[in-house]
Amino acid sequence: MALLSTARTLVARVNARRLWPAMLFFSTGAIAITGWLAWPSIAHPRVRVPTSTMSLMFGCIPNEFKVKVATPYAVLSRVSMQLVASNKKRLLATYDLPVVDPSDGEMRVYDLRVADTVRRQYTDAVQTNTTGPAGSTGGLPATGTPLGKITFEFLKAPSIDLGSAEIKYPEKSLDPNCRNMNLEGASLLAVIEPQARMQYFTLIQEKLSDLILKINETMANILVAALVLMFFWLLSFVVSGLTRIYLISDDALRSKLSGRLPATTPDRVEKNKLLTRSRYSSIRRRLVVARVVGPALGFLLTVSSLIAGLHPSVTAEQDTFRFVSALQLALVATFMGLLVRIVAEFALRYEHDAAERELQLLG
């Protein structure tokens, strides 16, 4: 009953204040944002590996590996095919595979093929390290049937999201373990090492970070230009205020103020004073807004530049130039924001003193 009463009260207040359009707007926006964030991951869950290195286990020697990586800045640096003991504690053999550039698309698709020479070496290593009737082979302790593993090493990144993995084997293979597999979701999670988890939601900070990285350069140019223009605009008020306070004589300023209204105007002096107050009030409102907006824009640009400079794609590729450029932009934005604030304070002070002098001269 208490919940129903609260709902009725809320509806009554929204009705009384005519807030239904605002409620509808925010509700629609919330649904759209939720769908944008949640639906891709819910419909196509991804496997998140919390390190820059991951491994896939396979039953026998494949012909081809195809891995779809959903993390756009995941740059593959090394791929190695390994033979490990059945207890997974000992590395028996390792073979490097050539790293190829990924194909274009929404996901980075790495298509890796196993050369015939590597396949023969790997097969010989399996036969050498497989436990024989006597319990050991080739002078090695008994290991049981060794396991195959392919290890992907990416440039340093906080996490790697995988869309799917495809493993292809020779068409004429008689081994029941050598069957083509297309792994995604839970089936992909089962063969991933080290520890990984399913990703059923999209992290909003990653979405915003990617968006800021894309628009930061353009937005930075616009905001810095706006701050520069705001600085010169405020400087004009400083010059105007200083001129009316110190550089114009009393007679010249009084004559200028008197000429704003015709001599026949009733209550000319009072209306002139009212005009001065109205002008100062209008200028003050604009200067107060500039005093707040200038530093706010500078701080906004500072934060967005730092986000862009610390984006995982910049750190993964070790792009020092992009990082230093973003840091420089952040410092320039902070400098311009503070400069606008200082000039706005001087403009407010001088305009106030100039208005006071005008009112004194008008009597």
C-alpha positions in Angstrom: 0.0 0.0 0.0 2.8 2.4 0.8 4.4 1.8 -2.6 1.0 2.4 -4.3 0.6 5.7 -2.3 4.0 6.8 -3.3 3.3 6.1 -7.0 0.1 8.1 -6.8 1.8 11.0 -5.2 4.5 11.0 -7.8 2.0 10.9 -10.7 0.0 13.8 -9.1 3.1 16.0 -8.7 4.2 15.2 -12.3 0.7 16.1 -13.5 0.6 19.3 -11.5 3.9 20.5 -12.8 3.3 19.3 -16.4 6.4 17.3 -16.4 5.2 14.5 -18.7 7.1 15.7 -21.8 10.4 15.8 -19.7 9.6 12.4 -18.2 8.9 10.9 -21.7 12.1 12.4 -23.1 14.3 11.1 -20.3 12.6 7.7 -20.3 13.1 7.3 -24.1 16.7 8.4 -23.7 17.4 5.9 -20.9 15.9 3.1 -23.0 18.0 4.1 -26.1 21.2 4.3 -24.1 20.5 1.0 -22.3 19.9 -0.7 -25.7 23.0 0.8 -27.1 25.1 -0.5 -24.2 23.5 -3.8 -23.4 22.0 -5.3 -26.6 25.2 -6.0 -28.6 26.6 -8.0 -25.6 23.4 -9.7 -24.7 22.8 -10.8 -28.3 26.4 -11.7 -29.0 28.2 -12.3 -25.7 32.0 -12.1 -25.8 34.8 -13.8 -24.0 36.9 -11.3 -22.0 40.5 -12.3 -21.2 41.9 -10.0 -18.5 45.5 -10.1 -19.8 47.4 -9.5 -22.9 48.2 -13.2 -23.4 45.8 -16.0 -24.1 46.0 -19.6 -25.2 43.6 -22.0 -27.0 43.8 -25.8 -26.5 43.4 -28.1 -29.5 43.1 -31.8 -30.0 45.5 -32.3 -32.9 47.6 -30.4 -35.3 45.4 -27.9 -37.2 45.8 -26.3 -40.6 44.5 -22.9 -39.8 43.5 -20.7 -36.8 41.1 -17.8 -37.3 40.5 -15.6 -34.3 38.0 -12.6 -34.3 39.0 -10.0 -31.7 36.4 -7.5 -30.7 38.9 -5.1 -29.1 40.0 -2.7 -31.8 43.3 -1.8 -30.2 44.4 -5.4 -29.6 47.6 -5.6 -31.7 48.9 -9.1 -32.0 52.7 -9.3 -31.6 53.5 -13.0 -31.4 51.8 -16.4 -32.0 53.4 -19.6 -30.9 52.2 -23.2 -31.2 53.3 -25.3 -28.2 53.3 -28.8 -27.1 52.8 -29.3 -23.3 52.8 -32.2 -21.0 49.5 -33.7 -20.1 49.7 -32.2 -16.7 50.2 -28.7 -18.3 53.2 -28.1 -16.1 56.0 -28.6 -18.7 56.6 -27.2 -22.1 57.9 -29.8 -24.5 58.2 -27.9 -27.7 57.3 -24.5 -29.2 57.1 -23.2 -32.8 56.5 -19.6 -33.8 53.8 -18.8 -36.5 54.0 -15.8 -38.7 51.8 -12.8 -37.6 49.7 -11.3 -40.4 47.9 -8.0 -40.5 44.2 -8.5 -39.6 41.4 -8.1 -42.1 39.3 -5.0 -42.1 35.9 -4.9 -40.4 34.2 -4.3 -37.1 36.4 -7.0 -35.5 40.1 -7.6 -36.0 40.3 -11.0 -37.7 43.6 -12.8 -37.4 43.9 -15.7 -39.9 47.0 -17.9 -39.1 48.1 -20.9 -41.1 50.4 -23.7 -40.0 53.2 -24.4 -42.5 53.9 -28.0 -43.5 57.4 -27.8 -41.9 55.9 -26.8 -38.6 53.3 -29.5 -38.8 55.9 -32.2 -39.4 58.1 -30.9 -36.5 55.1 -30.8 -34.3 54.0 -34.3 -35.2 57.5 -35.7 -34.6 57.5 -33.9 -31.1 54.1 -35.5 -30.3 55.4 -39.0 -31.2 58.6 -38.5 -29.3 56.9 -37.3 -26.1 54.0 -39.7 -26.0 54.3 -42.3 -23.3 55.2 -45.7 -24.8 54.7 -49.2 -23.5 57.7 -48.9 -21.2 56.4 -45.8 -19.6 58.9 -43.4 -21.1 60.2 -42.3 -24.5 63.2 -40.5 -25.7 64.7 -40.3 -22.2 61.8 -38.3 -20.9 59.6 -39.2 -17.9 56.2 -40.6 -18.8 53.8 -37.7 -19.7 50.8 -39.4 -21.2 49.5 -37.9 -24.4 50.8 -34.4 -24.7 48.5 -31.5 -25.3 48.5 -28.9 -28.1 48.2 -25.2 -27.4 48.4 -22.0 -29.4 49.4 -18.9 -27.5 48.5 -15.3 -28.7 50.6 -12.5 -27.2 49.2 -9.0 -27.8 50.8 -5.7 -27.1 50.1 -4.7 -23.5 46.3 -4.1 -23.0 44.1 -4.2 -19.9 41.9 -6.9 -21.5 41.1 -8.6 -24.8 37.5 -9.3 -25.9 37.0 -12.3 -28.3 34.1 -12.7 -30.6 34.9 -16.2 -31.9 37.6 -18.6 -32.9 37.7 -21.1 -35.8 40.0 -24.1 -36.0 40.4 -26.0 -39.2 42.0 -29.4 -39.6 43.0 -31.5 -42.6 40.0 -32.7 -44.5 41.1 -36.4 -44.7 42.2 -36.7 -41.0 40.9 -39.9 -39.4 41.5 -38.7 -35.8 38.1 -38.0 -34.1 39.7 -35.1 -32.3 40.5 -33.4 -35.6 37.2 -31.9 -36.5 36.7 -28.3 -37.6 35.4 -26.2 -34.8 33.8 -22.8 -34.7 33.9 -21.6 -31.1 32.0 -18.7 -29.6 30.4 -17.9 -26.3 30.6 -20.8 -23.7 32.4 -23.2 -26.1 35.1 -20.6 -26.6 35.3 -19.9 -22.9 35.9 -23.6 -22.3 39.2 -23.7 -24.2 40.7 -20.3 -23.3 43.6 -20.1 -20.9 44.3 -18.2 -18.6 41.2 -17.4 -16.6 38.5 -15.7 -18.8 34.9 -14.8 -18.3 31.8 -14.2 -20.4 30.9 -10.5 -21.1 27.2 -10.0 -21.2 27.2 -6.2 -20.9 29.2 -3.3 -22.4 31.3 -1.2 -20.1 30.1 2.4 -20.5 33.6 3.9 -19.7 35.0 2.0 -22.7 32.3 3.3 -25.0 32.8 6.9 -23.8 36.6 6.5 -24.0 36.4 5.3 -27.6 34.0 8.2 -28.5 36.2 10.8 -26.8 39.3 9.4 -28.6 37.5 9.8 -32.0 36.2 13.4 -31.5 38.8 14.8 -29.1 41.0 16.3 -31.8 38.1 18.1 -33.6 36.5 19.1 -30.4 39.8 20.4 -29.1 40.3 22.7 -32.1 36.8 24.1 -31.7 37.1 24.7 -27.9 40.6 26.2 -28.0 39.4 28.6 -30.8 36.4 29.5 -28.6 38.6 30.2 -25.6 40.9 32.4 -27.7 38.0 34.4 -29.1 36.5 34.7 -25.6 39.9 36.0 -24.3 40.0 38.8 -26.9 36.3 39.6 -26.3 36.9 40.0 -22.6 40.0 42.0 -23.3 37.9 44.5 -25.2 35.9 45.1 -22.0 39.1 45.5 -20.0 40.3 48.1 -22.5 36.9 49.8 -22.6 36.7 50.0 -18.8 40.2 51.3 -18.4 39.6 53.9 -21.1 36.4 55.2 -19.3 38.1 55.2 -15.9 41.5 56.7 -16.6 41.9 58.0 -20.1 38.8 60.2 -20.7 38.5 63.5 -18.9 35.4 64.3 -16.8 34.1 66.9 -19.3 34.6 64.7 -22.3 32.8 61.7 -20.6 30.0 63.9 -19.3 29.4 65.3 -22.8 29.4 61.8 -24.2 26.9 60.5 -21.7 24.6 63.6 -22.1 24.6 63.0 -25.9 22.9 59.6 -25.6 19.5 61.2 -25.1 18.0 64.3 -26.7 18.0 67.5 -24.7 14.2 67.6 -24.7 13.8 64.2 -23.0 11.8 64.5 -19.8 13.7 63.4 -16.7 16.8 63.2 -18.8 19.3 62.7 -16.0 17.3 59.9 -14.3 16.8 58.1 -17.6 20.5 58.5 -18.4 21.3 56.9 -15.0 18.8 54.2 -15.7 20.4 53.6 -19.1 23.9 53.4 -17.5 22.7 50.9 -14.9 20.9 48.8 -17.5 24.0 48.7 -19.7 26.2 47.7 -16.8 23.7 45.0 -15.7 23.7 43.5 -19.2 27.5 43.5 -19.5 27.9 42.1 -16.0 25.6 39.1 -16.8 27.7 38.3 -19.9 31.0 38.6 -18.0 29.8 36.4 -15.2 28.8 33.7 -17.7 32.2 34.0 -19.4 33.9 33.8 -16.0 32.3 30.4 -15.4 32.1 29.0 -18.9 35.7 29.7 -19.8 37.4 27.7 -17.0 34.7 25.0 -17.4 35.5 24.6 -21.1 39.2 24.5 -20.4 38.8 21.9 -17.7 36.5 19.8 -19.9 39.1 19.9 -22.7 41.9 19.0 -20.2 40.1 15.9 -19.0 39.1 14.8 -22.5 42.7 15.2 -23.7 44.0 13.1 -20.8 41.4 10.4 -21.5 42.5 10.3 -25.1 46.2 10.3 -24.2 45.7 7.4 -21.7 43.4 5.4 -24.0 44.5 1.7 -24.2 45.1 2.0 -27.9 47.8 4.7 -27.2 49.5 2.7 -24.5 49.2 -0.6 -26.4 51.0 0.8 -29.4 53.4 2.7 -27.1 52.6 5.8 -29.2 54.7 8.4 -27.3 53.9 11.2 -29.8 50.1 10.8 -29.3 50.5 10.8 -25.6 52.7 13.9 -25.5 50.4 15.7 -27.9 47.4 14.9 -25.7 49.3 16.1 -22.6 50.3 19.3 -24.3 46.7 19.9 -25.4 45.5 19.4 -21.8 48.0 21.9 -20.5 47.1 24.5 -23.2 43.4 24.0 -22.4 44.1 24.6 -18.7 46.2 27.7 -19.5 43.5 29.2 -21.7 40.7 28.5 -19.2 42.7 30.2 -16.4 43.5 33.1 -18.6 39.9 33.6 -19.5 39.0 33.5 -15.8 41.6 36.2 -14.9 40.7 38.5 -17.7 37.0 38.1 -16.9 37.7 39.2 -13.3 39.5 42.3 -14.4 36.8 43.1 -16.9 34.1 42.9 -14.2 36.1 45.2 -11.9 36.8 47.8 -14.5 33.3 47.8 -15.9 31.9 48.3 -12.4 34.3 51.2 -11.6 33.5 52.8 -15.0 29.8 52.6 -14.3 30.3 54.1 -10.9 32.2 57.0 -12.4 29.5 57.6 -15.0 26.8 57.7 -12.4 28.8 60.2 -10.3 29.3 62.5 -13.4 25.6 62.3 -14.2 24.9 63.7 -10.7 
